[in-house]
Amino acid sequence: MDPVNPPAPVRNEPYKTHLAYVKERRSDEDGAALLEEALEALRIRRGGRIAR
């Protein structure tokens, strides 16, 4: 170690869940649209209703 130029202190960042990362990158409107698209695809696969 170099006493004149010590290493930078380690930053402890809080753990982020997957949901926290997604919320940083998507708006609520984007999330709602993606959810509706996924649910519609699921309904079609299950034979529940025809796509809009």
C-alpha positions, 0 to 999 in steps of 0.5 A: 500500500502507498501511504501517500495515495491510499485507496478510495473508501469502499462504498456500501450501496443498499441491495436493490430488488429486481423490482427496484431496478425495473422501476428505475427504467420503466414508467408506471404507464410502461409497466401497465402496458407490459402487464396488460400485454402479458395478461392478454397473451396468457388469456389467449393461451388459456382460451379465455378470450380473443385478443383485442 
